[in-house]
Amino acid sequence: MSKLPASFFHRDDVVQIGRELLGKFIFTRLGRGTGRGAITGGMIVETEAYAGPIDRASHAYNNRRTARTEVMYSRGGVAYVYLCYGLHSLFNIITNVEGVPHAVLLRAIEPTEGIPTMLRRRRKKKLDRTVAGGPGACAQALGIDRAHNGIELLGERIWIEDRGVTLKDSQIVASPRVGVAYAGPDASLPWRFRIQGSPWTSRAK
């Protein structure tokens, strides 16, 4: 097993990166104070890709720059965390080079590490898809919130590992993204990726 290098995130094809993140493992160590606590995480089973300037579903469509989206223009390998409906933190992985606002939304993981901690964060008693299936639940289970916006994903607090899981194309389902009807023709782009048959993906159609 090894942490994904910066070069993985610096590539220009955000759709390919979104696919390739399936089967990788994300981990967090986000205790209070020193930032060191229980390690939590698991295998990534669902993502969505957003291609910034040309993607009407992206917060940075047409190179829109606001206080919220400024972090999207960072070099790939940092976190973009924003609030959805003012309630749920959603965790995105910035990709590409500095100045190109590409991002991959993490939608679901299969929990494998620190499960008691994730259950406590989610106020759940048993492990099922609701613990980390869906972008808001996933971020909460991992302990990620707006305080982690802009954090590097190459260190000891949030990181992604390759543990040798290889997926065939037939094991990956590509479908339209969720909740982007406002994006017109871009709403139908098949840029949501899931592992075929995984019981840990979100239920959203």
C-alpha positions in Angstrom: 0.0 0.0 0.0 1.2 3.6 -0.7 -0.2 7.1 -0.5 -1.2 8.6 -3.9 1.5 11.0 -5.0 0.9 14.6 -6.0 1.2 13.7 -9.6 -2.0 11.6 -9.4 -4.0 14.7 -8.7 -2.1 17.1 -11.1 -3.4 15.4 -14.3 -5.7 17.2 -16.6 -8.5 14.6 -17.1 -10.8 15.0 -14.1 -13.2 12.4 -15.4 -10.5 9.8 -15.6 -9.4 10.7 -12.1 -12.9 10.3 -10.8 -13.0 6.8 -12.3 -9.6 5.9 -11.0 -10.4 6.9 -7.4 -12.8 4.0 -7.2 -11.1 1.2 -5.3 -8.6 3.6 -3.6 -8.8 4.1 0.2 -9.2 7.4 1.9 -8.2 7.9 5.5 -8.5 10.8 8.0 -6.8 11.5 11.3 -8.6 14.5 12.6 -8.6 14.6 16.4 -8.9 17.9 18.2 -6.0 20.1 19.4 -3.0 18.5 17.8 -5.0 17.2 14.9 -4.1 13.6 15.8 -6.8 11.2 16.7 -8.4 8.0 15.6 -7.7 6.9 12.0 -11.0 6.5 10.1 -11.6 5.6 6.5 -12.3 3.0 3.8 -12.6 2.2 0.2 -13.9 4.8 -2.2 -17.0 3.3 -4.0 -18.7 6.4 -5.5 -17.5 9.7 -7.0 -18.6 12.5 -9.3 -16.3 14.6 -11.6 -16.7 18.3 -12.2 -14.8 19.9 -15.0 -14.7 23.5 -13.8 -14.7 26.1 -16.6 -16.7 24.1 -19.2 -19.1 22.3 -16.8 -22.3 24.0 -16.0 -22.7 21.8 -12.9 -19.5 23.1 -11.4 -19.3 25.9 -8.9 -16.5 27.3 -11.0 -18.3 27.1 -14.4 -17.0 29.8 -16.8 -14.1 30.4 -14.4 -16.4 31.9 -11.8 -14.3 33.0 -8.8 -15.8 33.7 -5.4 -14.7 33.5 -1.8 -16.1 29.9 -1.7 -14.6 28.7 -5.0 -11.2 30.3 -4.7 -9.7 27.1 -3.3 -10.7 25.3 -6.5 -8.0 27.2 -8.3 -5.3 25.6 -6.2 -3.0 23.0 -7.5 -4.5 19.5 -7.4 -4.2 17.5 -4.1 -6.1 19.8 -1.7 -9.6 19.6 -0.2 -12.6 21.7 -1.3 -15.2 21.5 1.4 -18.4 23.4 1.2 -21.8 23.5 2.9 -24.8 22.1 1.1 -28.1 23.8 2.0 -26.2 25.3 5.0 -26.2 21.9 6.7 -24.0 19.2 5.2 -20.3 19.5 4.5 -19.4 18.0 1.2 -15.8 16.9 0.5 -14.2 17.4 -2.9 -10.7 16.6 -4.2 -9.1 19.3 -6.3 -7.3 18.1 -9.4 -5.3 19.5 -12.3 -2.7 22.4 -12.2 -3.0 25.7 -10.4 -5.6 27.9 -12.0 -7.8 25.1 -13.4 -10.7 24.5 -11.1 -11.4 20.7 -11.5 -12.8 18.7 -8.6 -14.0 15.2 -7.7 -16.8 14.9 -5.2 -16.5 12.0 -2.8 -19.9 10.4 -2.6 -19.5 7.2 -0.7 -17.0 4.8 0.9 -17.0 1.3 2.3 -15.9 1.8 5.9 -12.9 -0.4 6.9 -11.0 1.6 9.6 -12.1 3.3 12.8 -15.7 2.0 12.4 -16.7 2.7 16.0 -15.5 6.4 15.6 -17.5 6.7 12.4 -20.6 5.2 14.0 -20.3 7.7 16.8 -19.9 10.7 14.4 -23.0 9.5 12.5 -25.0 8.7 15.6 -25.5 5.2 14.3 -25.7 1.9 16.2 -24.9 -0.5 13.3 -22.8 -0.4 10.2 -24.8 -0.1 6.9 -24.8 2.1 3.8 -26.3 5.0 5.6 -23.1 5.5 7.6 -21.0 6.7 4.7 -23.3 6.4 1.6 -24.0 9.9 0.2 -21.6 12.9 0.2 -22.8 14.5 3.4 -22.8 11.3 5.4 -19.4 10.3 3.9 -17.8 13.6 5.0 -19.3 13.4 8.5 -18.2 9.8 9.0 -14.7 10.8 8.1 -14.8 13.8 10.4 -14.4 16.3 7.6 -16.0 19.7 7.8 -15.5 23.3 6.6 -12.5 23.7 8.9 -10.6 21.3 6.5 -11.2 23.4 3.4 -7.9 23.9 1.6 -6.0 21.2 3.6 -3.3 19.2 1.7 -4.3 15.6 1.0 -0.7 14.4 1.0 0.1 14.6 4.7 -1.0 12.9 7.9 -4.5 14.4 8.4 -6.3 13.4 5.2 -4.8 11.1 2.6 -5.6 8.5 -0.1 -3.9 5.2 -0.5 -3.5 2.7 -3.3 -4.0 -0.8 -1.8 -3.8 -2.7 -5.0 -7.5 -2.9 -5.8 -7.9 -3.2 -9.6 -11.3 -2.7 -11.2 -12.3 -3.7 -14.7 -14.3 -1.3 -16.8 -17.2 -3.8 -16.5 -17.1 -3.2 -12.7 -17.7 0.5 -13.0 -21.1 2.1 -13.5 -21.1 5.5 -15.2 -24.3 7.6 -14.9 -25.5 11.2 -14.7 -24.6 13.2 -11.6 -27.0 13.8 -8.7 -28.9 17.1 -8.1 -27.6 19.0 -11.0 -30.7 19.5 -13.1 -29.9 23.3 -13.3 -26.9 22.4 -15.5 -28.9 22.0 -18.7 -27.3 19.6 -21.1 -24.4 19.0 -18.7 -26.8 17.4 -16.3 -26.8 14.3 -18.4 -23.1 13.8 -18.6 -22.2 10.3 -17.2 -19.7 11.6 -14.7 -21.0 9.8 -11.6 -19.0 6.6 -11.0 -19.9 3.7 -8.8 -18.5 0.2 -8.2 -21.0 -2.2 -9.7 -23.0 -4.1 -7.1 -21.4 -2.3 -4.1 -23.9 -2.2 -1.2 -22.1 0.9 0.1 -23.0 3.4 -2.6 -25.6 6.0 -2.1 -29.2 5.3 -3.0 -29.7 8.3 -5.2 -30.8 7.5 -8.7 
